[in-house]
Amino acid sequence: MSLANLVTQYIVQYGFRIMGAILVVVAALFVAKSVGRLFERWLNEQDLEPPLRLLLLRLVKALVVILGLLIALDQLGLQIAPLVAGLGVAGLGMGLALQGVLSNVVAGLSIIFTKPYRVGEHVSLLGVHGDVAKIDIFTTTLMHPDHSRIVIPNRKVVGEILHNFGTIRQLDLSIGVSYRTDIDTTLRVLRDLVSRHPKVLQDPAPMIGIAGFADSSITLSIRPWVQVASVGAAHIELNQAILQRLQSDGVDIPFPQREVRLLNPS
C-alpha cells in the first residue's frame, strides 16, 4: 500500500476524531477565558489579597482547560481512567521530589490566608527588615530602605518571630540642651515645630518630653509618627529643623567637656 493510501485511510478513519478533539480544545480555551473573566470580576468584589486572587483565577482556568483536554483525549478514543491514574502516580513522585517547593507553596497559602502582613507594611524578620513589596506563592519580597530587594522563601517566614510595623513608624530623635534652658518653653517650641512638619502624622500624636539627664545636658526625646515611605526623609528633615530652630532661639546645646587640673605642675 502506498504512502498516499495510508494517509488517506488514516484521515478517513481518524480525521473526524482529530477535528473533534481540536474543536474541544479550542472551545475549552475559549470557555476558560470567559469563565476566568467572570470569576475575576467576582474576585474583585471579595476582600482577598492580590496573590490569592491570582492563584484562584489561574486554578479555575487550569481546571477548565484540563477538563477540555480530557474530553479531547476521550474523543480520540484514548482511555482516560488509566491516564488519570498515571498522572496521580507521577504527581506523587513529583511531590516527593519537590518537597521544598511544595513547602513554600503551603507556607505561601498560609501567609495569604492568615495575613500576618500585607503589601505596603514594614516588617522585620530573620534579621532583615523592609517594606513588603510583593507576596507570591513561593516567596515574599521586601524593599529595603537602601532600595535593594530582599527575597525570602515563604517556608522561612512561617513559624518565625515577625515584627510588623504596619504602614506607619515612630521616629526616635533626641537632642541635649543645657541645664540652664527654659524647658517648658523649649518643649512647647518643639511640639509646635514637629506638629507643623508636613510628613508628621497628627494621629497618633507625637511624643515629646525629657528622656534623661546626662552629665552636662538634659536629653529631650522627640518621637513623632510618619508614614513608612517617609521615614528616611522625615528623620533628616526633622533633625535639621530642630537644630536650626534651637540655635535661632539661642538655646545652648552643650557638648562633652573635660577639665584637667595639674596638682603638681613641677
N, C-alpha and C positions, 0 to 999 in steps of 0.2 A: 504494500500500500504506500502510495506516495505521501510526501510531507503535506502537500496541499489537501489531500483527502483526510489525513489525520487532523489537521487544523479545522477543516470544515466539520468533521464529525464531532470534534471537541466543542466547537462553537454551538452546533445544533443541540448537543447533549447538555452542556452546562452554561450556554450563553445567557439564557433567561435567569438562571440562578445567580450568575455573577452580576447581571444588571440589577436584579432584585436586591442583592446584598449591597451593591454600591448605592442604590437609592435609599436603602435603610440607613446606611452610614451617613449619607448627606442629610437625610431627614433628622437623624439623631443630633447632628451638629447644629442644624437649624433650631431644633427644639431646645437643645442645651443653651443656645444663645438667648432664645426667647424666655425660657424659664429663668435663666440667670438674671436677665434684665428685670423681670418681675420680682424675683427673690431679693435682688439688690435694693429695689425700691422699698420692699418691706423691711429689710435690714436697716435701712437708713432711718426708719421711724423708731427703731429699738435703741435702748441705751446699752450699746455694746462698744468695746474697744475696736479701733480700726483693724488691728491684726486678726481679731476673731471674725469680724465681718468678712475679711478677705478669705480666711480659711473656710468658713461655711459656704461662701459663694463658690469657691473652687471645688469643694466636695460635692455640692449639688450638681455642678456642671459635669464633673468627672463621672458621677453615678449615672447621669443620663447618657453620656457617651458610651460608658461601659455596657449599659443595658442595650444600646443600639448595636454595639459590636457583637454581643452575644446573640442577638436576633439575626444579625447578618451571617454569623457563623452557622446558625441553625438553618438559615436559608440555603447555605451552600451544602447542607447535608452532613455537617460535622456534628458529632455527639458532644453536647455541652457539658453534661454531668462529669465525665472523666476530665475534661479540661478545667472545670471549676475545682475539682479535687486536686488536680496537679498544681493549679495556681495556689491553692491553700498550702500544700506542702512546700512549694517554692517560697511562699510568703513567710512560713515558719522558719525556713532556713535563712532567709534574708534578715528576719528579725533577730535571730541569734547572732548573725554576723555583724549587724549594725546596732548593737546594744547601746553604744554611746550616742549615736544619732537619735535613736528612739527615746532615750532618757532625756535628751534635750527637748524633743517634741512634747513629751509628757510634762516636763517642767515648764515649757512654754505655755501649754494649755492651762497649767495650774496658775501661772502668773497672770494670764489673761482673764481667768475667771475670778480669782481671789483679789486681783487688783491691789497688790501691795504698793505699787507706784504706777503713775500714768505718764504719758508723754508730756514733757514740759516741766516736770517736777525735778528737783535737785535731790540726789540720793548719794549716800556714802555706804560702800560695802566692799569687802575683800581688800581693804587697804587703798581703794581708789574712790574718787568722787567726781561727779559731773551732772550735767542736765540730761535727763532721759530724752534722747533724740528719736529712738526707734525701738519698738518691741516686735520682734519676729517670733516665729515658732521655734527657731533654733537658738537665737542669740538676742541679747539686749545691748543696744549701742548707747553709750554715754558720750556727751560732748564736754570735754574738759575745758576749764577756763582759758587754757592756752590755745584753744581751738583745735586740739588734737582729738581723735576719736578713740574711745575705749570700747572694744567689742568683748562681751562677756558671754560665754556659753550659759544657757539657761540652767543647766544642771548644777552649775556652780553657785547660782543665786538661791535656789530653793534650799531651805534649811540653814542658811547663814544669817547672821545678825545684820539687819538692814536699818540704816538711819535715813528716813525720808524727811527732807526739809520742806517738802511741798513746793509751792510756787513763790514763796517769799522767804527771805532770810534776814536775820538780825545782825547788823554790823556791831563790832566791838571796838570802839575807838576810845582813846584815853589821852589825857594831857595833864601835866603837872603845873600848878600855879603856886605862887609864894604864899606863905602863911599870913602875910600882911594883906592879902587880897580880900575885897568885899565879896564873900562867897555868894550871898543871896543875889546881888546884882549880876555877878558873872554867870550864875546858873540861869537867871532869867534871860540874859542875853543869848546864851547858848540854846535855850529852848526856843526862843524866837527865831534864831538863825536856822536851826535844824528844821523846825516845822515849816519854814518858808522854802526849803530846798525842793525843787520840782521832782526829784527822784525819791523823796522820803514819803512813806505812807502815813496817813493820819490815823488809820486804824489797822493794827494796834498802834497805840500812842508810843512815841519814843520814850525811852527811859534815860533820864539824865540826873546825875547826882554824884555824891562823894563816894569814891570806890575804896580809898585807903589813905594812909598818912605815911609819907616817905620821910627820909632824914631832913631834906631841905624843901619839900614841896607837898602840897595836898593834891592827890590824884583824883581828877574828875573823870567819870565814866560817861560816855555818850553812846547810847545803844539804840539807834533808830532801825526801823524795818523798811526794807526795799524789795522790789521785785528781783527774782533770781537773775534775770538778764542784766540788771543794773548794778550788781554787787561791786564789780571792779571799778567802774566809773564813779559810783557814788562814794566809795571808800576814799578814792584820791581827791575828789572834789570837796568832800566834807572836811578832810584833814587840812586842805589848803585854806578853805573858807574860815575854819575855826582859828587857825593860826593867824591869819591876816586880821580877823576881827579883834582878837585879844590883843594883838600888837597895836592896832589902831586905837584901842581903848586904854592903852597904857598898862595893861595887866602884865605883871612881872612873871616871866616863865623861867624859873631857875634851872641851873644845870649843876651836876655834882661837882663839889669842890673839896679840896683837902688843904688843911692848914698844917704846915710843918714848922715846928719850933725847935731851935737848937739850944739845948740846955747848957752845953759846954762848948761855946764857939771855938775855944782853943783846942 
